[in-house]
């Protein structure tokens, strides 16, 4: 009990983001990262221009992370992983 409030034993999901007194950043990024990998894999099968890939990345990929990035702490390695996924999709590498 902290300040008269019961402390949860498990991370609590609130408005789509896991909250806890410990580091739950992995839990917050697991589902969106899986969705990004699946979506970029589907889009890579299509023959689209560089401009279209940038538009897809801005529209579909980054939108998955906007709420979580505004709500919780992000580790540098997770930010680098997101950047790597977007760059590899845009530049097909």
VEXVO-748729 format. One record per atom (N, C-alpha, C): residue number from 1; residue in three letters; chain; atom name; x, y, z. Coordinates in nm, 3 decimals, decimal comma. Example, Ala and Ser with C-alpha at 12.3 -4.5 7.8 and 13.67 -1.06 7.14 Angstrom:
2
[atom 1; ALA; A; N; [1,319; -0,569; 0,780]]
[atom 1; ALA; A; CA; [1,230; -0,450; 0,780]]
[atom 1; ALA; A; C; [1,320; -0,330; 0,780]]
[atom 2; SER; A; N; [1,285; -0,225; 0,708]]
[atom 2; SER; A; CA; [1,367; -0,106; 0,714]]
[atom 2; SER; A; C; [1,290; 0,003; 0,787]]
This chain:
93
[atom 1; UNK; A; N; [0,084; -0,117; 0,000]]
[atom 1; UNK; A; CA; [0,000; 0,000; 0,000]]
[atom 1; UNK; A; C; [0,090; 0,125; 0,000]]
[atom 2; UNK; A; N; [0,065; 0,213; -0,096]]
[atom 2; UNK; A; CA; [0,143; 0,336; -0,110]]
[atom 2; UNK; A; C; [0,046; 0,454; -0,101]]
[atom 3; UNK; A; N; [0,070; 0,542; -0,005]]
[atom 3; UNK; A; CA; [-0,015; 0,660; 0,015]]
[atom 3; UNK; A; C; [-0,162; 0,624; 0,028]]
[atom 4; UNK; A; N; [-0,188; 0,510; 0,091]]
[atom 4; UNK; A; CA; [-0,325; 0,467; 0,113]]
[atom 4; UNK; A; C; [-0,392; 0,403; -0,008]]
[atom 5; UNK; A; N; [-0,314; 0,376; -0,113]]
[atom 5; UNK; A; CA; [-0,369; 0,316; -0,235]]
[atom 5; UNK; A; C; [-0,305; 0,179; -0,254]]
[atom 6; UNK; A; N; [-0,389; 0,082; -0,285]]
[atom 6; UNK; A; CA; [-0,341; -0,054; -0,307]]
[atom 6; UNK; A; C; [-0,257; -0,059; -0,435]]
[atom 7; UNK; A; N; [-0,140; -0,121; -0,428]]
[atom 7; UNK; A; CA; [-0,050; -0,134; -0,543]]
[atom 7; UNK; A; C; [-0,082; -0,267; -0,613]]
[atom 8; UNK; A; N; [-0,103; -0,261; -0,744]]
[atom 8; UNK; A; CA; [-0,136; -0,381; -0,821]]
[atom 8; UNK; A; C; [-0,015; -0,473; -0,830]]
[atom 9; UNK; A; N; [-0,042; -0,603; -0,830]]
[atom 9; UNK; A; CA; [0,068; -0,699; -0,839]]
[atom 9; UNK; A; C; [0,107; -0,725; -0,985]]
[atom 10; UNK; A; N; [0,017; -0,695; -1,077]]
[atom 10; UNK; A; CA; [0,044; -0,713; -1,220]]
[atom 10; UNK; A; C; [0,030; -0,578; -1,289]]
[atom 11; UNK; A; N; [0,093; -0,563; -1,406]]
[atom 11; UNK; A; CA; [0,074; -0,439; -1,482]]
[atom 11; UNK; A; C; [-0,074; -0,420; -1,518]]
[atom 12; UNK; A; N; [-0,119; -0,298; -1,515]]
[atom 12; UNK; A; CA; [-0,257; -0,264; -1,545]]
[atom 12; UNK; A; C; [-0,262; -0,200; -1,683]]
[atom 13; UNK; A; N; [-0,359; -0,242; -1,764]]
[atom 13; UNK; A; CA; [-0,374; -0,181; -1,896]]
[atom 13; UNK; A; C; [-0,477; -0,068; -1,885]]
[atom 14; UNK; A; N; [-0,435; 0,052; -1,920]]
[atom 14; UNK; A; CA; [-0,521; 0,169; -1,911]]
[atom 14; UNK; A; C; [-0,511; 0,247; -2,042]]
[atom 15; UNK; A; N; [-0,623; 0,264; -2,110]]
[atom 15; UNK; A; CA; [-0,630; 0,332; -2,239]]
[atom 15; UNK; A; C; [-0,531; 0,275; -2,340]]
[atom 16; UNK; A; N; [-0,516; 0,143; -2,340]]
[atom 16; UNK; A; CA; [-0,434; 0,075; -2,439]]
[atom 16; UNK; A; C; [-0,288; 0,062; -2,405]]
[atom 17; UNK; A; N; [-0,244; 0,117; -2,293]]
[atom 17; UNK; A; CA; [-0,103; 0,109; -2,255]]
[atom 17; UNK; A; C; [-0,091; 0,043; -2,118]]
[atom 18; UNK; A; N; [0,008; -0,043; -2,104]]
[atom 18; UNK; A; CA; [0,033; -0,107; -1,976]]
[atom 18; UNK; A; C; [0,103; -0,009; -1,883]]
[atom 19; UNK; A; N; [0,058; -0,004; -1,759]]
[atom 19; UNK; A; CA; [0,117; 0,085; -1,659]]
[atom 19; UNK; A; C; [0,158; 0,001; -1,539]]
[atom 20; UNK; A; N; [0,273; 0,030; -1,483]]
[atom 20; UNK; A; CA; [0,322; -0,040; -1,365]]
[atom 20; UNK; A; C; [0,438; 0,041; -1,308]]
[atom 21; UNK; A; N; [0,476; 0,009; -1,185]]
[atom 21; UNK; A; CA; [0,589; 0,078; -1,125]]
[atom 21; UNK; A; C; [0,722; 0,024; -1,177]]
[atom 22; UNK; A; N; [0,718; -0,092; -1,243]]
[atom 22; UNK; A; CA; [0,837; -0,148; -1,306]]
[atom 22; UNK; A; C; [0,836; -0,114; -1,455]]
[atom 23; UNK; A; N; [0,938; -0,153; -1,525]]
[atom 23; UNK; A; CA; [0,950; -0,124; -1,668]]
[atom 23; UNK; A; C; [0,861; -0,219; -1,748]]
[atom 24; UNK; A; N; [0,758; -0,166; -1,811]]
[atom 24; UNK; A; CA; [0,667; -0,246; -1,893]]
[atom 24; UNK; A; C; [0,674; -0,204; -2,040]]
[atom 25; UNK; A; N; [0,782; -0,139; -2,079]]
[atom 25; UNK; A; CA; [0,792; -0,088; -2,215]]
[atom 25; UNK; A; C; [0,789; -0,201; -2,318]]
[atom 26; UNK; A; N; [0,846; -0,317; -2,283]]
[atom 26; UNK; A; CA; [0,841; -0,431; -2,376]]
[atom 26; UNK; A; C; [0,697; -0,474; -2,401]]
[atom 27; UNK; A; N; [0,616; -0,474; -2,297]]
[atom 27; UNK; A; CA; [0,476; -0,514; -2,310]]
[atom 27; UNK; A; C; [0,399; -0,415; -2,397]]
[atom 28; UNK; A; N; [0,432; -0,288; -2,386]]
[atom 28; UNK; A; CA; [0,362; -0,185; -2,463]]
[atom 28; UNK; A; C; [0,396; -0,190; -2,612]]
[atom 29; UNK; A; N; [0,514; -0,239; -2,646]]
[atom 29; UNK; A; CA; [0,556; -0,235; -2,786]]
[atom 29; UNK; A; C; [0,549; -0,369; -2,857]]
[atom 30; UNK; A; N; [0,518; -0,474; -2,786]]
[atom 30; UNK; A; CA; [0,516; -0,607; -2,847]]
[atom 30; UNK; A; C; [0,408; -0,618; -2,956]]
[atom 31; UNK; A; N; [0,285; -0,581; -2,924]]
[atom 31; UNK; A; CA; [0,174; -0,591; -3,020]]
[atom 31; UNK; A; C; [0,190; -0,496; -3,140]]
[atom 32; UNK; A; N; [0,220; -0,367; -3,117]]
[atom 32; UNK; A; CA; [0,239; -0,278; -3,233]]
[atom 32; UNK; A; C; [0,356; -0,319; -3,323]]
[atom 33; UNK; A; N; [0,465; -0,368; -3,265]]
[atom 33; UNK; A; CA; [0,578; -0,412; -3,347]]
[atom 33; UNK; A; C; [0,540; -0,531; -3,433]]
[atom 34; UNK; A; N; [0,463; -0,623; -3,378]]
[atom 34; UNK; A; CA; [0,417; -0,738; -3,456]]
[atom 34; UNK; A; C; [0,327; -0,692; -3,570]]
[atom 35; UNK; A; N; [0,238; -0,598; -3,542]]
[atom 35; UNK; A; CA; [0,149; -0,546; -3,647]]
[atom 35; UNK; A; C; [0,229; -0,474; -3,756]]
[atom 36; UNK; A; N; [0,331; -0,398; -3,717]]
[atom 36; UNK; A; CA; [0,414; -0,327; -3,815]]
[atom 36; UNK; A; C; [0,486; -0,428; -3,905]]
[atom 37; UNK; A; N; [0,544; -0,529; -3,844]]
[atom 37; UNK; A; CA; [0,614; -0,630; -3,925]]
[atom 37; UNK; A; C; [0,519; -0,697; -4,024]]
[atom 38; UNK; A; N; [0,400; -0,734; -3,978]]
[atom 38; UNK; A; CA; [0,302; -0,799; -4,066]]
[atom 38; UNK; A; C; [0,255; -0,705; -4,176]]
[atom 39; UNK; A; N; [0,226; -0,579; -4,140]]
[atom 39; UNK; A; CA; [0,177; -0,484; -4,239]]
[atom 39; UNK; A; C; [0,284; -0,449; -4,343]]
[atom 40; UNK; A; N; [0,407; -0,427; -4,298]]
[atom 40; UNK; A; CA; [0,512; -0,393; -4,394]]
[atom 40; UNK; A; C; [0,543; -0,513; -4,485]]
[atom 41; UNK; A; N; [0,531; -0,633; -4,431]]
[atom 41; UNK; A; CA; [0,552; -0,752; -4,515]]
[atom 41; UNK; A; C; [0,445; -0,758; -4,625]]
[atom 42; UNK; A; N; [0,322; -0,727; -4,591]]
[atom 42; UNK; A; CA; [0,214; -0,726; -4,691]]
[atom 42; UNK; A; C; [0,237; -0,617; -4,796]]
[atom 43; UNK; A; N; [0,276; -0,498; -4,752]]
[atom 43; UNK; A; CA; [0,297; -0,388; -4,845]]
[atom 43; UNK; A; C; [0,420; -0,408; -4,932]]
[atom 44; UNK; A; N; [0,520; -0,480; -4,881]]
[atom 44; UNK; A; CA; [0,640; -0,505; -4,961]]
[atom 44; UNK; A; C; [0,612; -0,595; -5,081]]
[atom 45; UNK; A; N; [0,506; -0,672; -5,075]]
[atom 45; UNK; A; CA; [0,470; -0,758; -5,188]]
[atom 45; UNK; A; C; [0,418; -0,677; -5,307]]
[atom 46; UNK; A; N; [0,374; -0,557; -5,281]]
[atom 46; UNK; A; CA; [0,319; -0,472; -5,387]]
[atom 46; UNK; A; C; [0,429; -0,389; -5,452]]
[atom 47; UNK; A; N; [0,413; -0,362; -5,576]]
[atom 47; UNK; A; CA; [0,508; -0,278; -5,650]]
[atom 47; UNK; A; C; [0,463; -0,132; -5,638]]
[atom 48; UNK; A; N; [0,511; -0,064; -5,535]]
[atom 48; UNK; A; CA; [0,473; 0,076; -5,515]]
[atom 48; UNK; A; C; [0,597; 0,164; -5,517]]
[atom 49; UNK; A; N; [0,575; 0,289; -5,547]]
[atom 49; UNK; A; CA; [0,686; 0,384; -5,561]]
[atom 49; UNK; A; C; [0,742; 0,422; -5,424]]
[atom 50; UNK; A; N; [0,855; 0,488; -5,426]]
[atom 50; UNK; A; CA; [0,917; 0,537; -5,303]]
[atom 50; UNK; A; C; [0,823; 0,633; -5,230]]
[atom 51; UNK; A; N; [0,761; 0,721; -5,306]]
[atom 51; UNK; A; CA; [0,667; 0,817; -5,247]]
[atom 51; UNK; A; C; [0,552; 0,744; -5,177]]
[atom 52; UNK; A; N; [0,500; 0,640; -5,239]]
[atom 52; UNK; A; CA; [0,391; 0,563; -5,180]]
[atom 52; UNK; A; C; [0,437; 0,489; -5,053]]
[atom 53; UNK; A; N; [0,559; 0,437; -5,053]]
[atom 53; UNK; A; CA; [0,611; 0,369; -4,934]]
[atom 53; UNK; A; C; [0,627; 0,466; -4,817]]
[atom 54; UNK; A; N; [0,672; 0,589; -4,847]]
[atom 54; UNK; A; CA; [0,684; 0,690; -4,742]]
[atom 54; UNK; A; C; [0,545; 0,724; -4,688]]
[atom 55; UNK; A; N; [0,448; 0,737; -4,776]]
[atom 55; UNK; A; CA; [0,312; 0,766; -4,734]]
[atom 55; UNK; A; C; [0,254; 0,654; -4,649]]
[atom 56; UNK; A; N; [0,278; 0,530; -4,687]]
[atom 56; UNK; A; CA; [0,233; 0,414; -4,608]]
[atom 56; UNK; A; C; [0,300; 0,414; -4,471]]
[atom 57; UNK; A; N; [0,429; 0,442; -4,467]]
[atom 57; UNK; A; CA; [0,501; 0,445; -4,340]]
[atom 57; UNK; A; C; [0,446; 0,553; -4,248]]
[atom 58; UNK; A; N; [0,422; 0,672; -4,303]]
[atom 58; UNK; A; CA; [0,370; 0,781; -4,222]]
[atom 58; UNK; A; C; [0,227; 0,755; -4,176]]
[atom 59; UNK; A; N; [0,147; 0,694; -4,262]]
[atom 59; UNK; A; CA; [0,006; 0,674; -4,231]]
[atom 59; UNK; A; C; [-0,019; 0,554; -4,141]]
[atom 60; UNK; A; N; [0,033; 0,438; -4,180]]
[atom 60; UNK; A; CA; [-0,001; 0,315; -4,110]]
[atom 60; UNK; A; C; [0,099; 0,274; -4,003]]
[atom 61; UNK; A; N; [0,225; 0,295; -4,027]]
[atom 61; UNK; A; CA; [0,326; 0,247; -3,932]]
[atom 61; UNK; A; C; [0,336; 0,340; -3,812]]
[atom 62; UNK; A; N; [0,357; 0,468; -3,835]]
[atom 62; UNK; A; CA; [0,375; 0,559; -3,722]]
[atom 62; UNK; A; C; [0,247; 0,578; -3,641]]
[atom 63; UNK; A; N; [0,132; 0,564; -3,707]]
[atom 63; UNK; A; CA; [0,006; 0,583; -3,633]]
[atom 63; UNK; A; C; [-0,014; 0,476; -3,526]]
[atom 64; UNK; A; N; [0,047; 0,359; -3,542]]
[atom 64; UNK; A; CA; [0,034; 0,254; -3,441]]
[atom 64; UNK; A; C; [0,106; 0,291; -3,311]]
[atom 65; UNK; A; N; [0,206; 0,377; -3,320]]
[atom 65; UNK; A; CA; [0,287; 0,409; -3,203]]
[atom 65; UNK; A; C; [0,256; 0,545; -3,140]]
[atom 66; UNK; A; N; [0,178; 0,627; -3,206]]
[atom 66; UNK; A; CA; [0,155; 0,764; -3,158]]
[atom 66; UNK; A; C; [0,099; 0,766; -3,017]]
[atom 67; UNK; A; N; [-0,006; 0,692; -2,990]]
[atom 67; UNK; A; CA; [-0,068; 0,695; -2,857]]
[atom 67; UNK; A; C; [0,028; 0,643; -2,750]]
[atom 68; UNK; A; N; [0,094; 0,532; -2,778]]
[atom 68; UNK; A; CA; [0,184; 0,473; -2,680]]
[atom 68; UNK; A; C; [0,302; 0,566; -2,653]]
[atom 69; UNK; A; N; [0,355; 0,627; -2,759]]
[atom 69; UNK; A; CA; [0,469; 0,718; -2,741]]
[atom 69; UNK; A; C; [0,431; 0,842; -2,660]]
[atom 70; UNK; A; N; [0,307; 0,884; -2,669]]
[atom 70; UNK; A; CA; [0,261; 0,999; -2,592]]
[atom 70; UNK; A; C; [0,225; 0,962; -2,448]]
[atom 71; UNK; A; N; [0,206; 0,834; -2,422]]
[atom 71; UNK; A; CA; [0,156; 0,791; -2,291]]
[atom 71; UNK; A; C; [0,263; 0,737; -2,197]]
[atom 72; UNK; A; N; [0,360; 0,668; -2,250]]
[atom 72; UNK; A; CA; [0,456; 0,598; -2,164]]
[atom 72; UNK; A; C; [0,600; 0,625; -2,209]]
[atom 73; UNK; A; N; [0,692; 0,585; -2,124]]
[atom 73; UNK; A; CA; [0,835; 0,598; -2,151]]
[atom 73; UNK; A; C; [0,876; 0,498; -2,260]]
[atom 74; UNK; A; N; [0,967; 0,540; -2,347]]
[atom 74; UNK; A; CA; [1,019; 0,451; -2,452]]
[atom 74; UNK; A; C; [1,170; 0,440; -2,434]]
[atom 75; UNK; A; N; [1,218; 0,319; -2,448]]
[atom 75; UNK; A; CA; [1,362; 0,298; -2,440]]
[atom 75; UNK; A; C; [1,425; 0,329; -2,575]]
[atom 76; UNK; A; N; [1,551; 0,366; -2,571]]
[atom 76; UNK; A; CA; [1,623; 0,401; -2,694]]
[atom 76; UNK; A; C; [1,627; 0,284; -2,791]]
[atom 77; UNK; A; N; [1,648; 0,164; -2,741]]
[atom 77; UNK; A; CA; [1,656; 0,047; -2,830]]
[atom 77; UNK; A; C; [1,523; 0,022; -2,902]]
[atom 78; UNK; A; N; [1,411; 0,054; -2,837]]
[atom 78; UNK; A; CA; [1,282; 0,036; -2,903]]
[atom 78; UNK; A; C; [1,259; 0,142; -3,010]]
[atom 79; UNK; A; N; [1,301; 0,263; -2,983]]
[atom 79; UNK; A; CA; [1,292; 0,369; -3,083]]
[atom 79; UNK; A; C; [1,379; 0,336; -3,204]]
[atom 80; UNK; A; N; [1,498; 0,283; -3,180]]
[atom 80; UNK; A; CA; [1,586; 0,243; -3,289]]
[atom 80; UNK; A; C; [1,526; 0,128; -3,370]]
[atom 81; UNK; A; N; [1,457; 0,036; -3,303]]
[atom 81; UNK; A; CA; [1,393; -0,075; -3,372]]
[atom 81; UNK; A; C; [1,280; -0,025; -3,462]]
[atom 82; UNK; A; N; [1,200; 0,069; -3,413]]
[atom 82; UNK; A; CA; [1,093; 0,128; -3,494]]
[atom 82; UNK; A; C; [1,154; 0,197; -3,615]]
[atom 83; UNK; A; N; [1,260; 0,274; -3,593]]
[atom 83; UNK; A; CA; [1,326; 0,346; -3,702]]
[atom 83; UNK; A; C; [1,383; 0,248; -3,804]]
[atom 84; UNK; A; N; [1,441; 0,140; -3,757]]
[atom 84; UNK; A; CA; [1,497; 0,039; -3,846]]
[atom 84; UNK; A; C; [1,388; -0,027; -3,930]]
[atom 85; UNK; A; N; [1,273; -0,058; -3,869]]
[atom 85; UNK; A; CA; [1,162; -0,118; -3,944]]
[atom 85; UNK; A; C; [1,110; -0,024; -4,051]]
[atom 86; UNK; A; N; [1,095; 0,104; -4,016]]
[atom 86; UNK; A; CA; [1,046; 0,201; -4,113]]
[atom 86; UNK; A; C; [1,147; 0,220; -4,226]]
[atom 87; UNK; A; N; [1,275; 0,234; -4,192]]
[atom 87; UNK; A; CA; [1,378; 0,253; -4,295]]
[atom 87; UNK; A; C; [1,388; 0,133; -4,388]]
[atom 88; UNK; A; N; [1,382; 0,013; -4,332]]
[atom 88; UNK; A; CA; [1,392; -0,105; -4,417]]
[atom 88; UNK; A; C; [1,271; -0,119; -4,507]]
[atom 89; UNK; A; N; [1,155; -0,075; -4,460]]
[atom 89; UNK; A; CA; [1,035; -0,079; -4,546]]
[atom 89; UNK; A; C; [1,046; 0,026; -4,657]]
[atom 90; UNK; A; N; [1,080; 0,148; -4,620]]
[atom 90; UNK; A; CA; [1,086; 0,255; -4,720]]
[atom 90; UNK; A; C; [1,194; 0,229; -4,824]]
[atom 91; UNK; A; N; [1,311; 0,187; -4,779]]
[atom 91; UNK; A; CA; [1,422; 0,166; -4,872]]
[atom 91; UNK; A; C; [1,436; 0,023; -4,920]]
[atom 92; UNK; A; N; [1,339; -0,062; -4,883]]
[atom 92; UNK; A; CA; [1,338; -0,204; -4,924]]
[atom 92; UNK; A; C; [1,468; -0,273; -4,893]]
[atom 93; UNK; A; N; [1,513; -0,257; -4,772]]
[atom 93; UNK; A; CA; [1,640; -0,316; -4,739]]
[atom 93; UNK; A; C; [1,634; -0,384; -4,610]]
